[in-house]
């Protein structure tokens, strides 16, 4: 008798997507009848493909044409999923940032997030007003979309976040807080832009602390110089941000002034 019971749903091997060069994901299986009408199709090949899809046979039992059939199906499915993620991103972000293009750093961080989110440190993007912090943050979200992995995200300015969570009649602000706090990737723009009240400081601390304790990655931007974070945000918030975040410092003049000239 085995030492450990395995649920029936986990007893079959399933398709080895990595061996096919396909990114992980949840994809619909191909229709074997499509293989039967292809130039290389045969009933024997269709039966082998069906067994592989059912998890009772491995890829090495298939002929090259049969492996190619499965690979092409999942490549098409992965690209379709990728395009859906990009379209969702472009429909949800402010129009100004919909065309943000990710840097190499953004792509590397996004890949780490979709591969191993619990071990990926958050990003703290700092710099003077107008140096492109918000643009950089949205480019990171685009990079996540471009991986094609279905990853939940939410983006708020700090001011909008406080407005959304402020208690009001007929709205469960605590449930709203929990939904935001548990988002896969959370982007909060302009931390410390306004003087914190006792209430906003407590909300910010609860949010940052929850993400810190649950090892959930996030993106935070701030005009506040790192050396002044404790004075502006408070010791508890600044301490957690320092420990949980990789810092990206942007420098330069306010680009908005140049555009207005």
N, C-alpha and C positions, 0 to 999 in steps of 0.2 A: 504494500500500500504506500503511495507517495507521501512524503513528509508534508508537502504543501498542496492544498487544493487550488486548482486553477479554474477560474470561471470558463464555461464553454466558449464564450465570445473571444477568449484569449488563447484558445488551444490551437487555432489555425494560424499559420504563419502570415498569410496575407501577401500582398505584392511588395517586393523589395524596391521601393521607389528610388532609394539611393543608388542601387545597382543600375538603374535605368537613367540616372542623371536627372531625376525629377525632384524639385523641391518638395519638402513635406507639405501635406495638405489633405483635405478631405475631398476626394474627387469621385464622380460617378464612374462606374466601370464601363468599359466599351461594350458595344453590342456585338457579339460574336458573329451574328449574321452578316455584318459589314465585312468581316474577314472572308467569309465564304464566297462572297461575290467579287472579291479582289483577284487580281491576276495570279497571286500565289496561294489563294485560298483552297482549302480542302477540308473534308469532314474530319479527317484525323487531326489536322492542325487545329480546327475549331474545337475539337474535344480537348486537346492539350491546353489550349488557351483557357477554356472554361475551367479546367482543373486548376490551372495556375491562379485564375481569378478567385476560385473558391478556397484557395489556400491549401489544397491537397497535393499540389505539385510545385516545384520550384522553377525559376526561370531557366535553369540549365537543362531542363527537359524539353525546351522549345527549340524549334528550328529558327535560324536567323530572321527569316521573313515574319515569323510569328512574334518574335521579340520586337522587331521593328514596328509591327502593327500596334502592339501594346504601348511601346515607347511613344509613338507619334500621337496616340490618343491622349496620353497623360501630358505630353508637351503642349498639345492644343488646349487641354483643360487648364493647365497651369497658366498659360498665357491669357486665357479668358478670365480667370480669377484675378490675374494681375491687372488687366484692363478695368475690371470692375472696381478694384481697390483704388486705382488712380482716379477713375471717374467719381467715386464717392468722395475722395479727398478734394477734388476740384469743385465739387458741388457744395461742400460744407465750409470751406475756408473763405475768408474775406477775398473779394475779387483781386485786390492788389497783390495778394500772395499766392494766388492759384498757380502762377507760372514759376514759382520759386524752384530753382534747380539745386539739387544737393551737392555739396562738396564731398571730397573723399572721406573727410572725417564724419560727415553726416551719414554717408553710406555705410561706413564701418560700424558706427554706433547702431544704426537701424538693423543691420544684419545680426549684431550681437543681441539686440532686444528680441527679435523674432526667434532666435536660436536658443537663448538662455536668459530670459528676462530677469529671473531672480538673482543672477550673478552680475547683472549689468548695472553699473553706477549711473545715477541720474546726471543730467547736464545742467550746469549753471553758467549761463551766458551773460557776461557783464561787459559794461563799456558805457561811455558817455552817450547822451541823447543823439540819435541820428546816425549811429555807426552801423546799423543793420542787424541789430539783435533779433528783432521780431522776424525779419526776413530769413535769418539763419535758422531760427527755431521752426518756422513753417517748412523750410527746405528739409529739415530732419523728418518732419511728419510725411513729406512727400517721399522721402527715401524709404520710409516704412511701407508706404503704399506700393512703391515700385518693387518691393520684394515679393509682392503677391500673396503674402501671408495675411490672413484675416486677423487683424489686431485692432482691438477697440481703442479709440483715443478720444480725447476731449480737449478743447482749447478755450481759455478764458483770459481776459485781462483781469488783473487783481480787482479792479473796480467792479467789473461785471460779475465776478465770482461772489463778492460780498453782497451785491444787489440781489443775486439769485438766492443766496442762503439766508438773507435777512428774514427773521420770523414775520409772518403775516397771516391774517385770518384766512382760513380755508386752504392753506397749503402746508404740507408736512415738510418743514425745512430739514428735519433730521433725516428723513428718508432721502431727500435731495442730497444732503451732505454725504450719506453713505454711498449713493450711486456715483457721485463724483470721486470720492476718495478711493473707490474700488476700480476705477477705470484702468484698463491695461497700461496705457501711457497717458499721462496728464501734462498738459502744457499750461503754465500760468505765466502770463506776461506782465512785466512792470511791477515786480514785488518791491515794496518800499517806496513807490512813487508818491504815495500820500501818507500823511502822518497816521499811524495806527491808533485806533481807539482801544479801549480795554476789550471790547467785543471783537473787533477785527483781529486783534492780536491773538485772542483765544481761538478764533476760527482758523487762522493761519497755522497756529501751533498744532491744533488737532489734525489738520490736513497733512502737514509736513510730517508729523510724528507717525500718523497712520501709514503713510507711504514708506517711511523709514523702517518701521517695525515689520511691515509686510513685504519688504524688499521689492516694492513696485517702482519701476523706472519712471522718471518724469523729466520735463524740460522746464527750466525756470530762467527768466531773464530779469535783469535789474540794472538800473542806472547807478545804483549805490556802489561805490568802490568797496572791494572786499574788506579792506581794513575798517570800514565803517558799518559793516553789516550788523554787528552786535548792537551798536548804538541806535540804529534805525529799526531793526526788526526784533530786537530783544535777544538775550543770551540763548534761550532755549531753541529758538528757531534757527539762529545763525549757527549754533553748534551742530545741529543735525544736518543743515545744508552743507556745511563744510565737510562732514564725514561722509555723506551719501553722494556727493556730486563730484564729477570731473569739471574743472573750470575752463571755460573758453573766454579769453579776454579779447574784445574787439577794440581797436584804436582808430583814431582819425578824427576829422572834423565832422560837424553835423551836415550830412549830405542833403538834408531837406532845405537848408539855407541856400546851398548852391543851386538847387532846382528852382527856388523862388526868385533868384536873382535875375 
